[in-house]
Amino acid sequence: MANAVYEVIIKDPSTDDIWELIPRSYNFTETLNKEPKATFTFSFEEIKKTADTNDTTVVNMFTAALREIYISRNGTKIFYGVITDFDVDPEAGGSRKVTVKAMGFFGLFKKRIIGIGVEEYYSTTDAGDIAWDLIDNSQLDDYPYSDWGITEGSITASKNRDRGYLFDNLYDSIIKLSNDNLADGFDFDIDNTKQFNVYYPTKGTSRPNVVFDDRTMNKWAYSKQLISGMVNQVHVLGEGFNDDILYETRTAGTSYRTPFGTLEEKLDARNVSVATTLQDKGDKRLALAKDPVITVKNVEHFDDGIAFTDYNLGDTVVINLPELAVNSVSKRVRERTFTMKTPDSIGLCKIVLE
């Protein structure tokens, strides 16, 4: 299999000017229901040649205004975001190193507040529709300055929720509607076409032909967490005080309590007044911890036998380590990191499995 061709591009979205740069190294990490994050290192002297050719400066190329940056693999974007930090450090011999950090577009909503002065309230409204409406309203609130260019993608119908927002952070508010916070939530992303998508019940598809085993993995480790990480009864505390506190107790079935006994935990959700939301939070915790958790971690592979594009974040892949009783077990990809270092010509991929 021929090695993939990778490119790193800086873009000025106000003019559509682009600069192709050759980094010393770069990596990015994608995580479900979060923005991807990337780090690039460059030679200042090499970038200066490009800047001089384009009648600009290194600092202006990266920092004069909002700058987009993307990585393409064989012409298709695999990371797309905005530059957040720019650093220059001297090195031995008089050269200088440039370090650039970037994040995906969802991270921009950390800088947005919703319900300013007047509560934005939603009654029995689909959770995904709430999330998109919050984004859409935020982009219109101070138009054109507030418009990040995020458009509505595919919003799969999920669960109706009651929500009110008053001086709340938009980024946090969307995460609180997701599977990261609630059972029966949703997964979401802003993809590399800048579309906001909601996936219900989860993001991803089954990839039975993507098999990680001793042949295809460059590195891996096995772990089985027992009582130290297990919970089979959860008490979720909501609004109120003393004997008047609102709470919900969620208990796993007897088949989960018999082998190891009752294992309890308390969760605080003191700003929650809706019983079903407390139940969903407790059910989410039980789903993650009622069984001993077998983890195959530190999984690495090169971007060749199993290609970076053979699977996506949220997809279900196969792990096969028969000697550890992991016999073609299906696991979902929760996070993945792509790393490239000059003069390598092939990317190294590391994945985190649920």
LINQUILIN-V651889 format. One record per backbone hydrogen bond with DSSP energy under -0.5 kcal/mol. NH is the residue of the N-H (numbers start at 1). CO is the residue of the C=O. Records with the same first field share a line. If there is no record, write none. Layout:
BEGIN
NH=CO / CO
END
This chain:
BEGIN
6=4
7=72
8=21
9=70
10=19
11=68
12=17
13=11 / 66
15=12
16=12
17=12
19=10
21=8 / 19
23=21
24=41
25=41
26=340
27=39
28=338
29=37
30=336
32=334
33=188
34=31
37=29
38=102
39=27
40=100
41=25
42=98
44=42 / 96
47=43
48=44
49=45
50=46
51=47
52=48
53=49
54=50
55=52
56=51
61=57
62=58
63=59
64=60
68=11
69=81
70=9
71=79
72=7
73=76
74=5
76=73
78=71
79=71
81=69
82=103
83=67
84=101
85=101
87=99
89=97
91=95
94=91
95=92
97=89
98=42
99=87
100=40
101=85
102=38
103=82
104=36
107=104
108=105
109=106
110=107
111=108
112=109
114=168
117=115
120=165
121=119
122=163
125=161
127=159
130=126
131=127
132=128
133=129
134=130
135=131
136=132
137=133
138=134
139=135
140=136
141=137
142=138
143=140
145=142
146=142
147=144
148=146
151=194
153=196
155=153
156=154 / 198
161=125
163=122 / 161
165=120
167=114 / 115
168=114
170=112
171=109
173=169
174=170
175=171
176=172
177=174
178=175
179=186
181=178
182=178
183=280
185=182
186=177
187=199
189=197
191=189 / 195
194=191
196=151
197=189 / 195
198=154
199=187
207=316
210=207
211=209
212=210 / 318
213=211
217=213
218=300
219=300
221=297
223=295
225=293
229=226
230=226 / 227
231=289
232=263
233=263
234=250
235=265
236=234 / 248
237=235 / 267
238=246
239=272
244=241
245=242
246=239
248=236
250=234 / 248
252=232
256=253
257=253
258=254
261=257
265=233
267=235
269=237 / 267
272=269
275=273
277=274
278=274
279=275
280=276
281=277
282=278
283=279
284=280
285=281
286=282
287=283
288=284
289=285
290=286
293=225
294=292
295=223 / 293
297=221 / 295
299=351
300=219
301=349
303=347
304=302 / 306
306=302
307=305
310=307
311=308
314=333
315=312
316=205
317=315 / 331
318=210
319=329
320=212
321=326
324=321
325=322
326=321
327=325
328=326
329=319
331=317
333=315
334=332 / 352
335=352
336=30
337=350
338=28
339=348
340=26
342=24
344=341
348=339
349=301
350=337
351=299
352=335
354=332
END
